[in-house]
Amino acid sequence: DLPMICGQWPVEFPLRVGRTEIEWVPLIEARTLPPTPQGYTPWWTQSDAGHELLWELCRASNSPLSLYLKGETGVGKEILARLSHAWSARASGPFVPLHCAALPLSLVESELFGHVKGAYTGALTHRRGALMQAHGGTLFLDEAGDLPPDVQIKLLRFLENGEIRPVGSDTIVHADVRLVCATHHPLDELVAQGKFRRDLFYRMASVRIEIPPLRDRPDDISHLAQEFARRFNRGVSRAAREKLLRHCWPGNTRELQHAIERACANRSDRVSWILERDLDFLDREISISHLTDEVQGRAPAPMKLKEMERKLLVQALKTAHGNRLRTAEILGIARSTLFEMLKRHELGFPKQRTFQTQLIS
């Protein structure tokens, strides 16, 4: 009697009926998230950190102050910038994205402030810049830390009084624009290095929101993997999800999406599940760059071997949610070695109860 069996079956143990394996998942009360406006891409999350981030962004969207989104490459900064625009009073106005790092230095000022005909060789017509295009709406400056110094001065003047002087023009025009900027290089560090104006930083970063990397949101790794796989009419097996959790994801959500797409493309059959072996390419791409400053694009600071060992150990424990058996597996060491390392570094992570079973078909 299957219903009677299911009523007493522990959720931690899978059930195999013939060639079908059934995994029982306890229902978790869904968190209430700010609604995603129609026509906008949601920022998928099931983690506490993601939940808090979206509500913080939603509250900040009602402010006219400039917004600074700080986060690593691939965490979804533009998606969040668009959501901030949609949740603001400017939602009916334009949203204009401008990727500063992709622009030639000679054209940054023209792209931002516009130009008049004849301002320079090749300027055959008048052209409105991104600031005028975003009038009444939101301008999103991605990688704003790459703005050259002379453009930083003009942008500061705009933020102070709304003035725009197109390249080659003597006429000043005004625009009403809310600025959202994003970087993966921390702006405060660029200020300390003298590469970015301090007064402009305070204007651009009136409201600051830091986006946690994907490796710090393990709940979102499984959730996003299932979401990406669903687009290919696939699911993600439990073993595959565990393999995904062991990866550090230096490219964050973008890297995870590409990994799922690659896993689906690797299968020529019609199996509806992504299996662990479909993700074997991750073993060849294991990176510990997230343990150093390299993930922020900087040279790693000198670190003693003991410090590196402790950092590796702490990160593995976080990924395994304190489960010591899984921590040892992630690090590729015996449990006895793990216990010696915990004692040596005086780490008292709580031991979690684990369940193991061996199914015989």
LOTISE-86404 format. One record per residue (C-alpha): x, y, z. Coordinates in steps of 0.1 Angstrom, whole numbers, plus 5000, padded with zeros to 4 digits. Each point is the difference from the previous one (the first is absolute). Layout:
BEGIN
XYZ;...
END
This chain:
BEGIN
500050005000;502150294987;498050295017;500549825034;503749964993;500350364989;498350125031;502749855022;503050034976;502850245013;500450294976;503849965001;499949664983;499249964963;497649734989;500649784970;497249834982;501349794971;502250244980;498350315014;501650185030;497750235020;501550275022;497850155028;500550375005;498550175030;497850304991;501550335010;497950305006;500650234970;501550345008;498150304990;502150204974;499350334984;497949924968;501950014967;498250254977;498749864968;502650004972;503050005023;502449715007;499849885036;503149975022;499549645011;500749935037;498949775028;502850105025;499650235030;502750234986;498250034966;496750065018;501550285020;501850154970;496850024979;498050175027;502950245007;500150084963;496250054998;500150255029;503050184985;498250034966;497550255015;502850245007;501250264975;503649955012;502649844977;500449625006;503349815000;499949624994;503249835010;500549644990;502249754981;499749934963;496949794992;497950065031;497350184980;500650375006;498250114969;496949795009;499950165034;500550354984;497049944977;497949885030;501050315019;498750214971;496849804998;499350045037;500750384999;497750294992;501950034967;498849664987;498150174972;503250174988;502949864981;502649765013;503450074983;502949765006;503650114992;502949765004;503050245007;502749734996;498949924965;500350364987;503250144984;501450275022;499650264972;496349934998;499049985037;499250375003;498050004968;498049695009;499250145034;499350374993;499450004962;501650214973;499150264974;500649984963;503750064992;501249965036;502749764987;500949804969;497149774993;497450205019;497750054970;496850065019;498850125034;499749715025;498449985034;502149845027;498949735024;499150265027;497550184977;498749674987;499249905037;498250335007;497149925024;501349655006;503149815011;503649994987;501949685008;503850044999;501549655000;503749995010;499950375010;503549975015;501450004964;498950364994;503050224990;500850305024;498850284977;496649834996;499849955037;500250385005;497150064976;497949725015;500550155034;498750334988;497049834985;499249835032;500250335019;497850214978;498849794971;502050194974;501149844968;502450164974;500249794969;503449964984;500750304977;497150205013;499950335019;496449945011;499149845033;496949785002;498549825030;498749655006;498149835028;501749665005;500449765028;503449834999;500749635008;503649894997;501749675004;503549875003;501849685008;503150205010;499150165033;499750384994;501250095035;503349814993;500350194967;499550325019;502849905025;502349934970;499350344985;498349864970;496550135007;498950335014;498949995036;497350274996;498549824970;500049675020;497950155027;497650144975;499749674980;499949785031;497350185020;498349665005;502449705000;498949644996;502449715000;499049694981;501349685016;501849764976;498349674991;502449795021;498750175031;496449914990;500049624997;496249995001;499950204968;502449774982;497649715000;497050234994;501650174970;501349674986;496549865000;498750324984;502550004972;499649624994;496250054998;500550214969;501349694983;497249785014;502649845023;500449955037;503149985021;500749685019;501050015037;503549894993;500450274973;498750265025;502649895025;502750034974;498950354991;500150095037;503749905001;501050244973;501150355010;498350194971;502450294994;497750104971;496949995023;496649964984;501250054965;502549725003;497349775016;497650074971;502749914974;500949695019;496449875000;499750094963;503249814993;498849705020;496849994980;501950034967;502349715010;497149755001;498849884966;497449775015;496650095013;500849955037;498050275019;502650035028;503450165002;502249745017;503250045019;502149884971;498650274978;501850255021;503549834999;501350304981;499850205033;502749775015;502450144973;499050365008;500349995038;501250345012;500850145034;500250354987;497150105023;502449945029;502250284989;499750354986;500249874965;496249974999;500050385003;502550044972;502950085023;503349835006;499849775031;501550135032;502949805014;498649735023;501749745022;499249634995;498249985034;497850294991;499149854966;499349665016;497650175025;498350204973;499549684979;498749825031;497550285009;498750024964;499549624998;498150005033;497750284988;499449814967;499249685019;497850195026;502249875028;499749634989;503449865008;499749694978;499150214970;502750255009;502649735000;498749894965;500250354987;503650045011;500949644989;501449905034;499249745026;497750085029;502849955025;502150264981;497050245001;499649965038;503850085004;499650314978;496950115020;501949975032;503150174987;498050304988;497750005030;496849984979;497049885019;497549964972;497049805012;499849644988;496849944980;498249674999;500349834967;498049724985;501549734978;498449704984;500949754973;497349894977;500149664985;497949964969;
END
